Amino acid sequence: MSKVCQITGKSVITGNNVSHSKRRTKRKFYPNLFVKKFYVPEEDAWITLKVSAAGIRNIDKRGISACLKDAKEKGFLA
């Protein structure tokens, strides 16, 4: 599976390691992902999502149904 949040769309980005002598080498910044189950009362079912920490906070604040609707509109969720 790819390292992309299914709610926020956060993914791997690239940058540089910078040493004390300012020498730069490429590196990757990975999102803080978790595989987590959520209960959707409208469907009376459990779904498993790969979500970032920010995505989990979003779900806690707005609710799973609203977040799933937005993710489908933006194309993050298949």
C-alpha positions as protocol buffer text, in pm:
chain_id: "A"
residue {
  index: 1
  type: MET
  ca { x: 0 y: 0 z: 0 }
}
residue {
  index: 2
  type: SER
  ca { x: 115 y: 352 z: -68 }
}
residue {
  index: 3
  type: LYS
  ca { x: 198 y: 595 z: 210 }
}
residue {
  index: 4
  type: VAL
  ca { x: -97 y: 831 z: 157 }
}
residue {
  index: 5
  type: CYS
  ca { x: -363 y: 937 z: 408 }
}
residue {
  index: 6
  type: GLN
  ca { x: -710 y: 842 z: 283 }
}
residue {
  index: 7
  type: ILE
  ca { x: -874 y: 1139 z: 458 }
}
residue {
  index: 8
  type: THR
  ca { x: -636 y: 1434 z: 413 }
}
residue {
  index: 9
  type: GLY
  ca { x: -434 y: 1315 z: 113 }
}
residue {
  index: 10
  type: LYS
  ca { x: -102 y: 1374 z: 290 }
}
residue {
  index: 11
  type: SER
  ca { x: 179 y: 1181 z: 120 }
}
residue {
  index: 12
  type: VAL
  ca { x: 556 y: 1142 z: 111 }
}
residue {
  index: 13
  type: ILE
  ca { x: 749 y: 1460 z: 26 }
}
residue {
  index: 14
  type: THR
  ca { x: 1118 y: 1500 z: -49 }
}
residue {
  index: 15
  type: GLY
  ca { x: 1374 y: 1735 z: 97 }
}
residue {
  index: 16
  type: ASN
  ca { x: 1734 y: 1749 z: 208 }
}
residue {
  index: 17
  type: ASN
  ca { x: 1940 y: 1625 z: 498 }
}
residue {
  index: 18
  type: VAL
  ca { x: 2162 y: 1921 z: 586 }
}
residue {
  index: 19
  type: SER
  ca { x: 2483 y: 1842 z: 772 }
}
residue {
  index: 20
  type: HIS
  ca { x: 2678 y: 2079 z: 994 }
}
residue {
  index: 21
  type: SER
  ca { x: 2897 y: 2166 z: 695 }
}
residue {
  index: 22
  type: LYS
  ca { x: 2577 y: 2248 z: 496 }
}
residue {
  index: 23
  type: ARG
  ca { x: 2624 y: 1949 z: 266 }
}
residue {
  index: 24
  type: ARG
  ca { x: 2289 y: 1838 z: 127 }
}
residue {
  index: 25
  type: THR
  ca { x: 2171 y: 1485 z: 51 }
}
residue {
  index: 26
  type: LYS
  ca { x: 1820 y: 1382 z: -51 }
}
residue {
  index: 27
  type: ARG
  ca { x: 1576 y: 1237 z: 203 }
}
residue {
  index: 28
  type: LYS
  ca { x: 1205 y: 1166 z: 238 }
}
residue {
  index: 29
  type: PHE
  ca { x: 954 y: 1300 z: 489 }
}
residue {
  index: 30
  type: TYR
  ca { x: 685 y: 1039 z: 562 }
}
residue {
  index: 31
  type: PRO
  ca { x: 336 y: 1118 z: 693 }
}
residue {
  index: 32
  type: ASN
  ca { x: 245 y: 992 z: 1040 }
}
residue {
  index: 33
  type: LEU
  ca { x: 12 y: 710 z: 924 }
}
residue {
  index: 34
  type: PHE
  ca { x: -196 y: 462 z: 1121 }
}
residue {
  index: 35
  type: VAL
  ca { x: -419 y: 176 z: 1008 }
}
residue {
  index: 36
  type: LYS
  ca { x: -738 y: 229 z: 1207 }
}
residue {
  index: 37
  type: LYS
  ca { x: -1093 y: 94 z: 1211 }
}
residue {
  index: 38
  type: PHE
  ca { x: -1389 y: 332 z: 1229 }
}
residue {
  index: 39
  type: TYR
  ca { x: -1757 y: 256 z: 1285 }
}
residue {
  index: 40
  type: VAL
  ca { x: -1994 y: 419 z: 1035 }
}
residue {
  index: 41
  type: PRO
  ca { x: -2344 y: 424 z: 1191 }
}
residue {
  index: 42
  type: GLU
  ca { x: -2520 y: 518 z: 863 }
}
residue {
  index: 43
  type: GLU
  ca { x: -2393 y: 200 z: 698 }
}
residue {
  index: 44
  type: ASP
  ca { x: -2390 y: -1 z: 1025 }
}
residue {
  index: 45
  type: ALA
  ca { x: -2040 y: -122 z: 934 }
}
residue {
  index: 46
  type: TRP
  ca { x: -1677 y: -98 z: 1037 }
}
residue {
  index: 47
  type: ILE
  ca { x: -1430 y: 38 z: 780 }
}
residue {
  index: 48
  type: THR
  ca { x: -1051 y: 22 z: 788 }
}
residue {
  index: 49
  type: LEU
  ca { x: -866 y: 336 z: 679 }
}
residue {
  index: 50
  type: LYS
  ca { x: -502 y: 435 z: 654 }
}
residue {
  index: 51
  type: VAL
  ca { x: -511 y: 781 z: 815 }
}
residue {
  index: 52
  type: SER
  ca { x: -259 y: 1035 z: 939 }
}
residue {
  index: 53
  type: ALA
  ca { x: -266 y: 1178 z: 1290 }
}
residue {
  index: 54
  type: ALA
  ca { x: -418 y: 1496 z: 1142 }
}
residue {
  index: 55
  type: GLY
  ca { x: -683 y: 1283 z: 973 }
}
residue {
  index: 56
  type: ILE
  ca { x: -775 y: 1118 z: 1304 }
}
residue {
  index: 57
  type: ARG
  ca { x: -812 y: 1461 z: 1467 }
}
residue {
  index: 58
  type: ASN
  ca { x: -1027 y: 1571 z: 1173 }
}
residue {
  index: 59
  type: ILE
  ca { x: -1255 y: 1267 z: 1217 }
}
residue {
  index: 60
  type: ASP
  ca { x: -1282 y: 1330 z: 1593 }
}
residue {
  index: 61
  type: LYS
  ca { x: -1380 y: 1692 z: 1530 }
}
residue {
  index: 62
  type: ARG
  ca { x: -1615 y: 1665 z: 1230 }
}
residue {
  index: 63
  type: GLY
  ca { x: -1733 y: 1303 z: 1238 }
}
residue {
  index: 64
  type: ILE
  ca { x: -1656 y: 1007 z: 1016 }
}
residue {
  index: 65
  type: SER
  ca { x: -1946 y: 1062 z: 773 }
}
residue {
  index: 66
  type: ALA
  ca { x: -1850 y: 1421 z: 686 }
}
residue {
  index: 67
  type: CYS
  ca { x: -1482 y: 1329 z: 646 }
}
residue {
  index: 68
  type: LEU
  ca { x: -1561 y: 1032 z: 420 }
}
residue {
  index: 69
  type: LYS
  ca { x: -1786 y: 1251 z: 205 }
}
residue {
  index: 70
  type: ASP
  ca { x: -1511 y: 1515 z: 163 }
}
residue {
  index: 71
  type: ALA
  ca { x: -1244 y: 1252 z: 92 }
}
residue {
  index: 72
  type: LYS
  ca { x: -1457 y: 1094 z: -182 }
}
residue {
  index: 73
  type: GLU
  ca { x: -1520 y: 1436 z: -342 }
}
residue {
  index: 74
  type: LYS
  ca { x: -1148 y: 1517 z: -342 }
}
residue {
  index: 75
  type: GLY
  ca { x: -1056 y: 1172 z: -474 }
}
residue {
  index: 76
  type: PHE
  ca { x: -851 y: 1055 z: -174 }
}
residue {
  index: 77
  type: LEU
  ca { x: -1081 y: 760 z: -112 }
}
residue {
  index: 78
  type: ALA
  ca { x: -1145 y: 501 z: -381 }
}
